[in-house]
Amino acid sequence: MLSSYFAPQTRVLCHYQTTLMTVEFGDPPDMNAPLPRDPLIQQTIAYARSMQRAKQIALSRRSVLAGAGMGLGALALAACSTGPRPAPKAAVDSSASDKSLVWDNWPAYIDEDDDGNYPTLIGFEEQTGISVTYNVAVDDNNSYYGKVKDQLALGQDIGADAVCLTEWMVSRLIRKGYVQELDAANIPNKKNVLPSLANPDFDPGRNRSLPWQGGFAGICWNKERLPKGLRSVEDLWKPELKGRVGVLSEMRDTIGVIMQSQGVDVSSNWTEGQFMDAVDLFRKQVDDGQVRNIKGNAYLNDLQNEDTLAAICWSGDITLINAEAGDKWEFILPDSGGTLWNDTFVVPMGSTRKANAEALMNYYYEPEVAAEVAAWVNYITPVVGAREAMESIDPELANNQLIFPDEKTLEQAHVFRTLTAEEEKTLGTEFQKVLLGI
């Protein structure tokens, strides 16, 4: 009788325990799940949250379980115990008999015509006979990872054969053994990858990943509402912008841009104290109501409906909304500098269509195809020869610093250095605390 009563409640408490554990260890929390109906567990969670907000205890597995007493706590711990998992193994590839694939990507990240079709993707399907389901499925690295991490850990199919995530997340996936090794023979155009991107520390030789597009994080503003414009990150904190500022939910971009404004080169060997200085400033702006929203790609909606008038943002997005809604916004790298990042192809361990995904990568590393995509998305293309190909598409874009940045522009942006696993846990937790208001 006891076990039958606690079974459903334990599953829900286990979910919340897992949620809180992922915060502690650097993985993103899923805070959208409904609270359990059982009043005891509701009170337990509410108690833990209230105590944390009162700064009396840390919100953790321990604080949640303490309110329920040792009996329920022990039961939940037992129910959540899974033991060590074996390393996932790559799925058997069935590409030879299954001419299809699923590609998960970010919004506004591939060329699109007026009818909502993707011209280069249609070209790939015609050229290879492989049909593609293209999903706009990534709004934020953490939220996407939160949806698929359990399947990744088990080597199961996550419903996508090719995924484009930012390199810091790709570094995590490679470290955990969640992505398949690529067959270079299936990607001869890999030779076209920019030399500066060919040997990252997390994947020397690009054996498990290949860049898709890159870009800058900087600041932007509504030119009609703020005609004097902005020059620095400090301008975002001016009193007249209180409650009208948006920032990105990507830690390395928001905190990276703030760290740069505090004189810290984010590509250098900075300290945890320097990181926390930026987090403290960020928390103050959130607590004081200066920052209205913290979002992934959805921050564009806030700019368009004028919920926010200025933001820490991504470069190509501003070009896109200017094209869609009039030339109303301006993007710059602030005086102190911005961040530089790359989103990157990987094939999850559970994919059974790796060769099809490799054919897709090879196609998009044709310079002419890469230039066609870059002309629409206005992000930095990683493909050698794309600039020359752009000359025949749009000569003006061939000189666009947001697509083909020169050395002077690149000096204003810095790649957030790769974190160790321990740093990712510790620093990621501190950032998530601000997002969760704890």
N, C-alpha and C positions, 0 to 999 in steps of 0.2 A: 504493500500500500504506500509506504513512504517513497519508494523509488518511482512508483507510477505518478505520485503527486508532483514530485520534483522534476521529472523528466523534461517537460516542456519549458518550465521556468529555468532549469539548468542550462538548456540549450541557449536561451536568450541571454542569461547572465554570462555564459561562455562567450557569446558574441561580443558582449561589452568588455569582457576581460581581454579578449583578443584585440578589440579596437584600441583599448588603452595600452596594451603591450606593444602594438605597432607604433604608437606615438613614442614610447620609450626607446624603441630600437630603430627609429628613423624611417619606418614605413608609414604611409599616410593613413590616418584614421577614417573610417566610414561613419560619419556622424549623421547620416541620413536615415539610418534604420529606425523603425518605430520603437518607442519605449515598450517594455513588456507590460501586459495587462495586470499581472500580479502586483497588488499594492505593496507587498513587502519588498519586492525587487525595485519597484519604482522609488520607494522611499530610500532604499539603499543607495541607488545611483544619485538621487537628488541630494542626499546627505553628503556624499563624497564630493559632488560638484560644489555645494555650498561651502563646505569646509575649505576646499581649494581656493575658491574665490575670496574667502576670508583670510587667505594666506596662512592657515593653521596646519594644513597637511598637504602633501603632494598628491595630485590626482594620479592614481596608479592602480595596478591590480590590487595592491594591499588595501588601499583606502576604500575601494568598492566592496571588497569582500568583508572588511572589518565590520561594516554596518549590518551585515546579515548574520553575523555570529559564526562560530567555528563550524557548526554542523553543515550549514548551507555552503560555507566557504570551502570546506574540504570536499564536499560533493561536487562543486563546480570545478575545483582544481582537478579532481579525478576525471571528470567528464571531458575536460579540455586537454588532458595529457595525451599526446600523440606519439612521443618518443622520436628518435632520430629518423629522418627520411633518407632513403637511398637517393643518390644523385640521379636526376632524370636522364633518360636516354632518348636520343633522337628517334622520331617516328619513322617508319618505313616509307620511303618516297614512292608515291603512285602517280607522279607527274606524267609518265609515259602513257598512262591510260586515262588520266583525268585532266583534261585540258581546261582547267579553271583555276582561279585563285581569288582570295579575299584580301583586300589591302585596307588597313586602318590608318588614317592620317588625320591631320589637323584641318580646321576650317580654312577655306580660301587659300589652299596650298597646292593647287594644280590649275592649269589653264582651263577656262570654262567659256562656252559660247552663250549667246543670248537665250538659247533654249535649255540651258542647264546641262548640256553635254560636255564631255571632256575630250577635245579634239586629239590630243596626243595619245590618250588612252584608247580611243577608237583606232588610231593608227597602229598601236601595239597589237590590238586584237586582230586587225586585218593582216598584219605582218606575220604573226605567230600562230593564229588560230586558237589562242588561249583567251577565254572569256574572263573578264575581271568584274568582281563586285567591289565597288569603291565605297568605303564607309567613312563619313566624316565623324570619327569616333573619339578623337582625342581633343579634350579641352584643356587639359592640364596633365603633366606627367604623373603626378601623385594620384590623381583621381583615376586615371586609366590603369595604373599599376594596381591600385586598390581593388579594381574589378577583376583582375586576371591573375593576381599573384598566387592564389591557391592552386589554380590549374597549372601555372608555370612550375610551381614547386613539385607537382606530381608528374610533370611531363605530358600533361593532357592538352588536347586541342583547345585553344582559347577562342576559336572562331575566326582567326586571321592567320594568313600565311606570310604576309609582309606587314611590318609595323614600323612607323617612323616616330621615334622618340628622341628626346634631347640627349646629348652625349653623356651627361652625368648619369642619367637613368640607364642608358645602354651600358655604361661602365658597371653599374650594379648588376644588370642582367648577365653580363659576361662573367663577372666575379662569382655569381651564384650558379653558373652553369645552365642558364635557362634558354640559351639561344644556340642554334646549330652552326657548325662550321661550314663556311661557304666553299663551293668548288670553283676555284679560279678559272678552270677550263670553261665553265659555263658563262663567265663574265669577262670576255677578252677586252671589253672597253674599260675595264677597271684600270687599265694603263692611263686613262685620261683623268684620274683623280688628281686634284691639285697636290703638288709635292708637300705643301705645308700640312695637308690633312692625311697623308698616306701612312704615317706611323705614330698614331697616338699612343700614349703610355698605357691605356687600358686595352688596346688591341693592336699590337705591333704587326705591321704588314696587312692590316685590315682583313684578317682571316675570318672574322665573324660579323663584320659590320661594314657599311658603305654609306658615306654622307648623302643626304637628300638635298637640303637647302640650309643656308645659314643666315644669320642676321644680327642686328644690333638691338640691345635694350637701351633706351634713352628716355627722354621726356617729350611730351606733346601737349598741345593746348588748342582750344577753340579760338581761332583768330578773330572771329566776329565778336565774341564776348570778352576776349582778352587781347585787344589790339596792340598793346605794348609788348606782348610776348614774354617769354621766359628765357633765361640763360643758364640757370643753375638749379640744382636739386633744392637748394634753400628757398628758391622762389615758390616751390610747391607748398611751403609751410607758412606763407604770408597770411595774415588774418583775413584778407578779402576772399581767400579761397577756402575758408573753413567749411567743411562738409561737402566740398565739390571736387575732391581729389580722389582718383582711383590708382591702385597699385596692382601689380601682378602677384598671383599666388605662387609663382615660381620663386623659390627662395634665392637662388643664385642671381636672378635678375634684380629683384627688388632690393635685397640686402647688398648685392654686389654694387648696384648703382649708388646706394647710400654710403657704402664703404669707400667708394671712389671719391665721393664728396667730402669724406673725412680724411682724405689724403692717403688712403691705403690702396696700393696696387693689388687688385684681387688675384692677379696671376702670380704674385710673389709668395714667399713663405710667411704669410701673416699669422698672427697668434689668435687663440680663442678669445682673448681679451679684446682685441680689435674687432673681431666679429660681434661680440656682445655689445660693444659700444654702438654699433649700427642697429642691433636688435633693440637696445634700450631707446634709441631715438625713434625707431619704427613704432615701438609700443606706445611711446608718448603721443605720437601723432594719431594713432588709432584710439587710444583712451580719451584724448582731448576732443575727438570728433573731427579732426582735420581731414582724416582719410574716411571717405564715405564707403567705398567698396574695395574688396580684395578678391580678384577673380582671375580665371584663365582667359581664354579668348573671348568670353562673354563680356569683357570690359568694353568691347567696341559698342555694344548696345547702349551702355551707359554714356559713352561719348556722344552717340547719335541722338539720344533723347535728352541730352544735357543734364542728366543726373550728375555727371561729372564734367568739369570744364577743363581739367588738366589731369595728366596721368604719367606714371612710369609705364612705358609701353614698348611694343615691338615695331621695328622700322617698317616692314612691308605692309603691316596692317593699316597704317595711316595712309599710305598710297592707295590702298584698296578702298577705304571708305571715302577718300576724296574723289575717287573715280565714280563711286556709286551715289554720293550725296552732295557733290559740290566741293569746291576747294575751300573747306572750312577749317582744316586742321593743319598744324605744322609739327614736324618731327625734327628734333636735333639730338646730337650727342652733347650732353651738358659740358660746360667748361672743364669740369673735373674729369670727364670721360664717362663712357658707358661700358657695357659688357658685350662680348662677342660670343656667339654660340653656334652650334650646328645640330640640326636634327638628322637622324641617321637610320637607315634601313637595318632591320634585323629580321631573322626568320625564327620564330619560337620553336622550342623543342618538339611540341606536339603537332607541328604542321606536317601534313603528308604530301605537300606540293612544293617542296623546296626548289626543285629545278625550274618550276614555273616562276617562282619568285626571283630566282637568279636571272631568268630571261628578262623579267621586268626591269631589274636593275641594269642589266646590260643595255637595254633599249634606251633608258633614260640617261645613259652616259654617252650616247651619241651627241656630239656638240650641237648639231642642228636642233635636236629634240630638247636638249637642256636650255638652249637659247629661247625656244618657243615657250617653255614653261616660265623661265625667268622674266620674259616680257610681260607676262600676266601677273605673276605673284610678286615681283619686285623684291625678291630676296637674293642673297648672295649664292650664285651657282658654284658648285664644287668642281665643275667640269672644265678641264683644259680645252681650249678651242671654242668655248661657247661665246666669248667676247667677239671673236672674229665672225662667228656665225650671226651674232646679233647685228653686225653692221648691215647685213642685207635685210634684216627684219625691221629694225628701227635704229638708225645711227645715233640718235639722241640718247637712247637707252644704253648704248655701248659705253657712254661716258657717265652714266648714272653711278654715283658713289655708293648707293645702297645696294647695287647689284654687282658692280665691278670696282670695289674700293681700291684706291691707290695706297701707297705706303703712308702718306700724310694722314689719310682718313683712318687707316688701321692703327696708327699711333694713338688715336683717341679712344680706342676700345681695347678691352683686355678680357681674356678668357679666364673665367673663374677656375682657379686651380682644382685639380682632382683631389677629392677628399679621401682620406682613409676610411675604412669601414667604421672605425670608432668615432671619427669626426662626424661622419654622416649620421650616426645615431645621436650623438650629443647635440650637434648644432641643428640638425633637423628637428629634434624635439623642442629646442628653444624657439625656433621659428613657428612650429605648429602651436605652441602655447599661445602665441599672440593671435594666430588665426582663430583659435578656439575660445579666446577670451579667458584664459586661465593663468 
